[in-house]
């Protein structure tokens, strides 16, 4: 089946630094990618929709200047958490739409100290 | 907001069938019922989806009521590895614009 990868799988950073997370569709082209965030014992929360070659669409309450999304190609979307703070520590999951379906990545665990 | 309601948690004995219900009373005619599951600290995994007919694959069976207002996911012989949160979602199939919105899901615990 179609595979979506994320890199890194886990990252620890200091407060105030920026962290970039990559989401790749390995064997298909993804016209649209989605970014989710999940806090412990909670469900996945959609953060934004990323379309190749255009600006991302953010869900209500998500700061676009803090969570920068770039979808530069049909196989790669990146999420940059700028000036990270401990409250940004979470599990970030991407998904990619292609082959008429949506496929999820394995997630990235971000810990901000 | 999620368009489905599911029980918060369920237990199932290992080797028995796990039946997970889902209510989706406001489902539209072009919306499918999808099931995903999430094992701890992993990304969601697709299980099965259907429109109105019952569906079966190597993982599970999906039973949809005739009025399409509810459905049941059946894991025929639950194993310990099936312990996960199961999400029932309704959405338009094949549409990139139709975002997958997750509700709280059902936390299934398979007990030895």
Interface residues (C-beta under 8 A of the other chain):
Chain A: X4 X6 X31 X32 X34 X36 X43 X44 X45 X46 X49 X91 X93 X95 X97 X100 X101 X102 X103 X104 X105 X106 X107 X109
Chain B: X36 X38 X41 X42 X43 X44 X45 X46 X85 X87 X93 X94 X96 X97 X99 X100 X101 X102 X103 X104 X105
